[in-house]
Amino acid sequence: MSSFMQAMNFRHACKKFDPVRQIPADAFQQILEFGRLSPSSFGMEHWHFVVVQTPALREKLREACWSQPQITESSHAVVILAKTAAVEPGSEYVQRLFGRRGLPAEAEQAYLARYAAHNDSEIKPYINTFAWSSKQCYLALANMMTGAASMGIDSCPIEGFSKSGVETLLGIDTSQYGVAVIVTFGYRAGEQTPKLRQPLADMVEYR
């Protein structure tokens, strides 16, 4: 079995963490790097990671997350913010990230035009900018969780929270960001729950 498959089998949505055991600082930095190095649409790196460390703040965050114990019992809690205004066509951020590619001016302008056209034809008619950015944040989320699992570190993705409540608590500028998802990292307490999945044949179609 490959090391990646071992990590996939090890990973589960850990509901019960050992509240005493802490992730070493260098290991947690590596988890954040897994997120930073993740792919994103047009390379816009739509995410911003807020690591909530202060115990009192984590207690309040738990309240905004349906009182789920993972928030306070895990080693680390990360709120992943999705960029909104920054990834709108024509923004300084978009121009800067395209500019770092070192393309000829004509090619860069062509990419910027394609980005704007994609926004008009494939994003705005179906979803809003926050929803699109959140989709990209989940790429980083998945890599962080699987990468953590490869180091024997557990995680739990959390969608059960009050978006406005978390944003207010953390003083998030909602003109620039929105809370996409929350994820906790640490070490499990007790045995892993069984991994329940449908057969591969039920979810794959060849044409």
N, C-alpha and C positions, 0 to 999 in steps of 0.2 A: 504494500500500500504506500502511495506517495506521501510525503510529508504534508503536502497541501490537503490531501484527502483525510489524513489523520486530524489536521486542524479543523476541517469541516465537520468531522464526526465528534470532535471534542466540544466544539462550540454549541452552546445552547443558551436560551434566554434565562440566565441565572436569576432566580427569584429570591434565593437566600444566600447572602454573602457572609463570609467570616468578618465581622466588624473590627477585629483586632489586627488582622494581617494586612499590611500595606504593600502596594506595588513600589519597588525601588524606583528612584527618580529617573535613572537612565532608561529603564524599561518603559516607563510611562512616556518619556520623550520619544522613544521609538514608535509607540502607538500613535502619537500625534504626527510623527513623520509619515506613517502609513496614510494618514488622512491627507497631509499636505501633498504627497506624491500621487494622489489619485487623479484619474482622468476626469475631464469635465467638458461639456459641450462648448466648442470653439475655444477651449483652453481658458475659460473665464474664471476658474477657481472660485466658484460661487459661495464658498463656505467661510465662516468665521467661527473659531472655537472659543467658547467661554468655559474655562475650568473653574468650577465653583468649589472653593476650598474651605472658606470660613464656616465653622460648625453651625453658628447661629443662622447664617444665610442658607445653609443646606437644610436646616430644620424648616425654614420658611418655604424653601423650594419644594420640600416634601409635601407640604400642605397644598401647594399649587399643582401637585402631581398625584392627586387622589390619595394622599397619605401613603404612597407606596414605599415600603421600607428600604428598597434598593437604593434610594436617593441618599439616605444617611448611613446605611450599613456597609455600602461599598467603599472601596479605597478612594476612587475618584468619580466625580460626576461631571459630565461635559454636556453643555448646551450648545447645539450646533445651530448657528444662525445662517439663514439664507440671505444673500445680498439681493437687493431689489433695485434701488435707484442707480447703483453703480453699474449694473449690467444692461441698462437701457441703451439702445443705439445712440451714438453721438456723445456719450459721457466721456469725461477725461480718463476714467478707469479703463473703459473699453479701448480707447485709442492708445493708451499706454501699454496695455497688454498685447495688442496687435503690433505695436511699434517695437517691442522687444525682440520680435522675430527677425529683424534686420532685413526685411523684404525691400525690394525696389519700391519707390513711392507709388508707381502705377499699380503694382500688385497689391500693396497694402490698401490702397483706396478701393480696389476691386473686392477685397475680403471684407472691408467695412461695409460696402454696399450689399454684399451677400448676407452679412450678419443682419443688417437692417431689414432686408427683404424676408429673411427667414423669420424674423420677429413678427413682421406684418402678416405673413401668410400661414405660418405654422404654430405660432405661440398665441398671439393675441386673439385669433378667432376661436380658440379652443380652451386655453387656460390663461391665467395671468402670470406676470413676471415672478411673483412669489412662488407659485406652484411649479414653474419651470425651474427656478433656482433650487427649490426643495428636492426636485428629482435628482439634481446633480449632487446635492448634499448626501443623498442616500448612497451614492457611489463611494464617497469618502467614509460614510458610516460602515458599509460592508467591509471595506478594506481594513478599517481600524479593528473591527470585531474579529475578522478572520486572522489578521496579523497578531492580535493579542492572543488568540487561541493557539497560534503556532508557538507562543512562548509559555503556554500553560496558564494563561490569564483569562479569566471569565469576563463576560459582559452581558448587559441586558439593554436592548433598545426600548425606549419608552415613548409611546405616543399618547398615553393617557395623562394629559395635563391640560390646564387652562392656558391657552396661548397668550391671551391678554394678561392673565395673572402672572405668568413667568416674565413676560416683557416688562410689566410694571415693576415687579420685584427687582429685576436686574437693571432697570433704568435704560432699557434698550431704545434707541432712536428708531421708531417704527417707520420713519420716512426713508430709512436706509436699510433696515433689516427686519426679518421676521423669524420667529423660532420655528425651525423645521422639525427637529427631533431632539430628544435627549438620550444620552447613553451613559451607562454606568460601567465601571471596570473594577475588578477585584478578584477575590478567590472564593470559590464556592464553599459552602458549609454543608457537608453531607454529600450524598450520592447525586449524580446527574439524573434528571428525569429522562425517561425514554424519548428518543427522537422519533416522532411520528410523521411520516411522509407518505404520500401516495406513490404507487409504482411509477417508474419512469415512463413506462408504456402509456400511462393514462394522461401524460402531459406533453408528449412529443408527437409531432406529426411531420411526416416527410412528404414532399410534393415533387 
